[in-house]
């Protein structure tokens, strides 16, 4: 499957319905960067009238995961991928539309190339920042991805 925003969003509807129902959508995908949006609404809010941290985490992880999937597609190899660690920081209440961006494509490509050469698993840490409509960072997530080329 060619990785495009439309195909990822359709996949989400069929295989990740909670993500789709939360309003999460992939906006753009390139070899270097992925952009995902999620809008604060009743379904993904917390009792404090802002977006629940887990909804933000879904969008942040999607931005990193799609970037990994794109790099795997570009490598023309089968690669296993797994989140092995995650941490986050929250700076401001998340209301309105939040855009999560991950631009670690170069690091992912290097990790896959190294796994191809060494036949060993590699770890890459990808960051995704959530920015509100005023351009203010509301949260930042770091995901540690384990990647290993299948032989």
TADA-V253176 format. One record per residue. RES is the residue in one letter. PHI is phi in whole degrees, 0 to 359 (none if undefined). Layout:
res=<RES & RES>
phi=<PHI & PHI>
//
This chain:
res=<X & X & X & X & X & X & X & X & X & X & X & X & X & X & X & X & X & X & X & X & X & X & X & X & X & X & X & X & X & X & X & X & X & X & X & X & X & X & X & X & X & X & X & X & X & X & X & X & X & X & X & X & X & X & X & X & X & X & X & X & X & X & X & X & X & X & X & X & X & X & X & X & X & X & X & X & X & X & X & X & X & X & X & X & X & X & X & X & X & X & X & X & X & X & X & X & X & X & X & X & X & X & X & X & X & X & X & X & X & X & X & X & X & X & X & X & X & X & X & X & X & X & X & X & X & X & X & X & X & X & X & X & X & X & X & X & X & X & X & X & X & X & X & X & X & X & X & X & X & X & X>
phi=<none & 287 & 280 & 228 & 304 & 298 & 291 & 294 & 294 & 293 & 304 & 299 & 302 & 276 & 244 & 230 & 299 & 296 & 297 & 295 & 294 & 289 & 97 & 290 & 218 & 279 & 266 & 207 & 221 & 223 & 292 & 256 & 209 & 232 & 236 & 231 & 244 & 212 & 249 & 296 & 208 & 307 & 293 & 245 & 266 & 257 & 293 & 262 & 62 & 224 & 288 & 300 & 300 & 291 & 294 & 297 & 298 & 300 & 293 & 296 & 296 & 300 & 296 & 282 & 296 & 294 & 297 & 296 & 300 & 296 & 295 & 296 & 302 & 293 & 282 & 58 & 234 & 271 & 227 & 277 & 224 & 206 & 284 & 249 & 199 & 209 & 216 & 212 & 226 & 239 & 247 & 205 & 301 & 267 & 229 & 75 & 271 & 245 & 250 & 256 & 233 & 238 & 236 & 259 & 301 & 297 & 297 & 295 & 300 & 298 & 296 & 294 & 299 & 293 & 295 & 297 & 291 & 262 & 59 & 240 & 294 & 232 & 242 & 227 & 257 & 246 & 254 & 223 & 257 & 261 & 240 & 276 & 293 & 269 & 81 & 264 & 289 & 260 & 200 & 222 & 242 & 241 & 240 & 266 & 256 & 261 & 234 & 215 & 290 & 277 & 252>
//
